[in-house]
Amino acid sequence: MSAVKENVIQTKSFQFSLQIIELFRKLQAEREYIISKQLIRSGTSIGANVEEAIAGQSKKDFLSKLSISLKEARETHYWLRLLKESELTNLNVDAYLDASFELISILSAIVKTTRQKLQ
């Protein structure tokens, strides 16, 4: 029986979703309801769209879903930056910002490579 090869973006986006859920809970406990809801939607959507991309029916479908995932990652990064700079919370969000930036970098590279292969 052969081992299944790890899909880095699948693993990292799932782990990031778990981290965002944890942050969401902390923000809710601090009664920060607005940005926390935006954050949980976009932050968990990254991994959901990666999963859809993996099950894509074609390379174009794969590219479309991964492009959505990239947009969600950028949106999540925006909400995290806003949380940090607005000082709505005393929570340190630097690790979340780093993780979102890493996802953006990986997704950007995959989207770029896939686009090139389709042309």
N, C-alpha and C positions, 0 to 999 in steps of 0.2 A: 504494500500500500504506500503510495507516494504522498509526501506532505504537500499541503496546499500552500502555494506561494502567497506570502503576505502582501496585501495591497496597502501601500503606505498611506495614500490619501484616504482610503476607507477607514483605516485604523485611526489615523490622526483626527479626522473629522468626527468620528464617533466619540473619541476621548474628549475632544473639544466640546461636544454637545453635553457630555456629562459635567464638564467644568462650568459651562454656562448655566446648567440647571442648578448647580451648587451656588453660583453667584446670584442667580435669580432668587433663590431662597433667602440668601443673606440680605439682598436688597428689599425684599418683601418684609422681612423682619424689621428693617429700618423704616418701613412705610414709604419706600420709594416705589411707586406703582407704575408710573408712566413709562420711563425709560426701561425699567426691568421687563415690562411686557414686550416692548419693541425688541429688546435684546434676546429674550427667549425665543421669539418667533424667528428672527433672522439667524441667530446662533445655532439653533437646532435644525434649521432648514438646510444648512450647508451639507451636513451629513446625509440628510434625506435625499437631496438632489444628487449627491455622489452615488448613493445606492441605486437611484433610478438610472443614472448614467451607465453604471456597470451592467444593468439589465437592458440597456438600450437596444433597440431593434436594428440600428444601423450606426455607422460612424457619424452621420449627421445628427441623429438622435442623441448619441453620446456627447457630441460637441455642444448641442443645445442645452442639455441638462447640466453639463459641467460649466457652461457659461453662466447659467442661472446660479449655480453653486458659488462661482467666483463673485457674482454680484452680491449674493447674500453675505459672503465673507467680508466684502468691502463695506457693506452696510453695518455689519456687526462691529467692524473696526471703528467705524464712525461713532456708533453709540458708545463704545468703550472710551474713545477719546473724549466724547462729550461728558461722560460720567467723571472722568479724571479732571478735566479742565474746569468744569462747572462747580466742582467740590460739593455736589449734592450728597456725597457719601464720604465717609472717612476710610472706606475700604480701599486697599491698594489694588488697582486693576492692571498694574504693569505686566504681570505674568500672562494675563488674559490678552493684553495688547500684543505681547510678543507671540503668543500662540496664534492669534488671528492673522498677524503679519506673515507668519510661517505658512499658514494655509493659503493666504493670498499668493505668496510666492510660488508654492507648489502648483496650485490651480492655474495660475497664469502661464506657467511653463507647459503644463499639459494641454491647455487650450491652444496655445501658440503652436505647439508641435502638431496637434491634431488638425488645426487649420491648414498648416503647411502640407500635411499628408493628403488632405482633401483637394488641394489645388493641383 
